[in-house]
Amino acid sequence: MPRPMSQEKGKTRTRKRLGFVLYALICGFLLIEVALRVVTDDRNGDHVLFNLTQVPLPIVSESHLRILAMAPEELPYVVPDPDLGWTIRPDGKTADGLFASNGMGLRSAPTPVNVTKAPGVTRILLVGDSYTHGDEIPWPETWAAQLQSTLGESYEVLNGGVGGYGTDQALLRGRRLGARLDPDVVVLGIYRQDLLRNLTLFRAVKHPWTHYPWSKPRFVLDGEGLRLVNSPVVPPTQVESTLTDWDAFPLRMHDTLWCAPLHEDPWTYTSRIWRYLASRRIHRERYEHRQALLTGRNEGVVVTARLAKRFRDETAESKARAVVLLLPGVEGVPGYHDGGHPPLRWLHAELDRLNVPYVDVGATLYGDLKPGEKPGALFVRGVGHPNARACGIIAKTLAPHVR
């Protein structure tokens, strides 16, 4: 029996509506795809959309390839080192003149350092990362220089800090410098990000936009102790091939921070919408994984505490006094307002368990803030390294512990 004309017309209208909806969706999808391509920024080879770096990231960036190809004598300040990963060259100076080193490869005022201690002078050696080195500020503003001023002429403060270091590298640099300089006191500076740096074999795996593209040594958990691996480190000439063929790297199981999805490039990324959504997910999961490593008795906490213990024990064996100094970043300072939420509280607990004394300057930094003043007032540009004011607080807080 033939269908009524009204039914046929109704179905035709429905099909047309569905077709129009589908057409509108396709057009809308294509418009969004085009718009996302237009608003995506190209920043040093990275694609950035809504302040989010899009995956995949290059395994080795172009800027890192340029540095890896340079001979050590071409690098003005920081150079590769087979045992430490990288170090500061003797008598080095950055292109902008902000950082300079003496003949021992220590950031300092432009004065030579005598290997032999002067009679009656207490020699203090500092080791650590950029917070110890004093990144972003001139030498007189660093807490090393201000500690020297606070203590006076009967003390000699030598700054062995190196940007980008983990606690593992600081420990090894302390060994090297301690054997040459015979310090009376050695201060190990630990910043929260060091807990993650201690878990990787490549600085760029921890932080793809780092200034330091080289490989690094690390200590892995071994029973109740630690074992050094990747020493000597992967040579600069082999960094690219090692990272590119990660599955063939025999030490890959010792790098806790390697994130394969960060570098994978499936065909679905031809869609900028899908790529953006995938980037959000991958960056979020990567962040959550790393935050977990900083809590409880997870690997980042335990490895760092054991490194601090080894530092204390080795320093005592050399007849010097060890001081472990904990340095919060701008994001961690608010946690000291009630004394119950410092960012390194889990490291506190592990150090206490191992009977390793420490000095955490976070409470004094927070206490120096005026009513209504934000923690950024203590850091360069409000987000960077400790500024001159914060470094003065650090120096005054540390001084009684090294006298």
Secondary structure as the mmCIF struct_conf table of DSSP 4:
data_model
#
loop_
_struct_conf.conf_type_id
_struct_conf.id
_struct_conf.beg_label_comp_id
_struct_conf.beg_label_asym_id
_struct_conf.beg_label_seq_id
_struct_conf.end_label_comp_id
_struct_conf.end_label_asym_id
_struct_conf.end_label_seq_id
HELX_LH_PP_P HELX_LH_PP_P1 PRO A 2 PRO A 4
HELX_RH_AL_P HELX_RH_AL_P1 MET A 5 VAL A 39
STRN STRN1 ASP A 41 ARG A 43
TURN_TY1_P TURN_TY1_P1 ASN A 44 GLY A 45
STRN STRN2 ASP A 46 LEU A 49
TURN_TY1_P TURN_TY1_P2 PHE A 50 ASN A 51
STRN STRN3 LEU A 52 THR A 53
HELX_LH_PP_P HELX_LH_PP_P2 GLN A 54 GLN A 54
BEND BEND1 VAL A 55 VAL A 55
HELX_LH_PP_P HELX_LH_PP_P3 PRO A 56 PRO A 58
BEND BEND2 ILE A 59 VAL A 60
HELX_RH_AL_P HELX_RH_AL_P2 GLU A 62 LEU A 68
TURN_TY1_P TURN_TY1_P3 ALA A 69 ALA A 69
BEND BEND3 MET A 70 MET A 70
HELX_RH_3T_P HELX_RH_3T_P1 PRO A 72 GLU A 74
BEND BEND4 PRO A 76 TYR A 77
STRN STRN4 VAL A 78 ASP A 81
TURN_TY1_P TURN_TY1_P4 PRO A 82 LEU A 84
STRN STRN5 GLY A 85 ILE A 88
HELX_LH_PP_P HELX_LH_PP_P4 ARG A 89 ARG A 89
TURN_TY1_P TURN_TY1_P5 PRO A 90 ASP A 91
STRN STRN6 LYS A 93 LYS A 93
TURN_TY1_P TURN_TY1_P6 ALA A 95 ASP A 96
BEND BEND5 GLY A 97 LEU A 98
STRN STRN7 ALA A 100 SER A 101
TURN_TY1_P TURN_TY1_P7 GLY A 103 MET A 104
BEND BEND6 GLY A 105 GLY A 105
STRN STRN8 ARG A 107 ARG A 107
BEND BEND7 ALA A 109 PRO A 110
BEND BEND8 VAL A 115 THR A 116
HELX_LH_PP_P HELX_LH_PP_P5 LYS A 117 ALA A 118
TURN_TY1_P TURN_TY1_P8 PRO A 119 GLY A 120
STRN STRN9 THR A 122 VAL A 127
BEND BEND9 ASP A 129 ASP A 129
HELX_RH_AL_P HELX_RH_AL_P3 SER A 130 HIS A 133
TURN_TY1_P TURN_TY1_P9 GLY A 134 GLU A 136
BEND BEND10 ILE A 137 ILE A 137
HELX_RH_3T_P HELX_RH_3T_P2 TRP A 139 GLU A 141
BEND BEND11 THR A 142 THR A 142
HELX_RH_AL_P HELX_RH_AL_P4 TRP A 143 LEU A 151
TURN_TY1_P TURN_TY1_P10 GLU A 153 SER A 154
STRN STRN10 TYR A 155 ASN A 159
TURN_TY1_P TURN_TY1_P11 GLY A 163 GLY A 164
HELX_RH_AL_P HELX_RH_AL_P5 THR A 167 LEU A 181
BEND BEND12 ASP A 184 ASP A 184
STRN STRN11 VAL A 185 TYR A 191
TURN_TY1_P TURN_TY1_P12 ARG A 192 GLN A 193
HELX_RH_AL_P HELX_RH_AL_P6 ASP A 194 ARG A 197
TURN_TY1_P TURN_TY1_P13 ASN A 198 LEU A 199
BEND BEND13 LEU A 201 LEU A 201
STRN STRN12 PHE A 202 PHE A 202
HELX_RH_AL_P HELX_RH_AL_P7 ARG A 203 LYS A 206
TURN_TY1_P TURN_TY1_P14 PRO A 208 TRP A 209
BEND BEND14 HIS A 211 HIS A 211
BEND BEND15 TRP A 214 TRP A 214
STRN STRN13 SER A 215 SER A 215
STRN STRN14 ARG A 218 ASP A 222
TURN_TY1_P TURN_TY1_P15 GLY A 223 GLU A 224
STRN STRN15 GLY A 225 VAL A 229
BEND BEND16 ASN A 230 ASN A 230
BEND BEND17 PRO A 232 PRO A 232
HELX_LH_PP_P HELX_LH_PP_P6 VAL A 233 PRO A 235
HELX_RH_AL_P HELX_RH_AL_P8 PRO A 236 THR A 244
TURN_TY1_P TURN_TY1_P16 ASP A 245 ASP A 245
HELX_RH_3T_P HELX_RH_3T_P3 TRP A 246 ALA A 248
TURN_TY1_P TURN_TY1_P17 PRO A 250 LEU A 251
HELX_RH_3T_P HELX_RH_3T_P4 ARG A 252 HIS A 254
TURN_TY1_P TURN_TY1_P18 THR A 256 LEU A 257
HELX_RH_3T_P HELX_RH_3T_P5 ALA A 260 LEU A 262
TURN_TY1_P TURN_TY1_P19 HIS A 263 HIS A 263
HELX_RH_3T_P HELX_RH_3T_P6 TRP A 267 THR A 270
BEND BEND18 SER A 271 SER A 271
HELX_RH_AL_P HELX_RH_AL_P9 ARG A 272 LEU A 293
TURN_TY1_P TURN_TY1_P20 LEU A 294 LEU A 294
BEND BEND19 THR A 295 THR A 295
TURN_TY1_P TURN_TY1_P21 GLY A 296 ARG A 297
HELX_RH_AL_P HELX_RH_AL_P10 GLU A 299 GLU A 317
TURN_TY1_P TURN_TY1_P22 SER A 318 LYS A 319
STRN STRN16 ARG A 321 LEU A 327
TURN_TY1_P TURN_TY1_P23 VAL A 330 GLY A 332
HELX_RH_3T_P HELX_RH_3T_P7 VAL A 333 TYR A 336
BEND BEND20 HIS A 337 GLY A 340
TURN_TY1_P TURN_TY1_P24 PRO A 343 LEU A 344
HELX_RH_AL_P HELX_RH_AL_P11 ARG A 345 ARG A 353
TURN_TY1_P TURN_TY1_P25 LEU A 354 ASN A 355
STRN STRN17 VAL A 359 ASP A 360
TURN_TY1_P TURN_TY1_P26 VAL A 361 VAL A 361
HELX_RH_AL_P HELX_RH_AL_P12 GLY A 362 GLY A 367
TURN_TY1_P TURN_TY1_P27 ASP A 368 ASP A 368
BEND BEND21 LEU A 369 LEU A 369
HELX_LH_PP_P HELX_LH_PP_P7 LYS A 370 LYS A 370
TURN_TY1_P TURN_TY1_P28 PRO A 371 GLY A 372
HELX_RH_3T_P HELX_RH_3T_P8 PRO A 375 LEU A 378
STRN STRN18 PHE A 379 PHE A 379
HELX_RH_3T_P HELX_RH_3T_P9 VAL A 380 GLY A 382
TURN_TY1_P TURN_TY1_P29 VAL A 383 VAL A 383
BEND BEND22 GLY A 384 HIS A 385
STRN STRN19 PRO A 386 PRO A 386
HELX_RH_AL_P HELX_RH_AL_P13 ALA A 388 VAL A 402
#
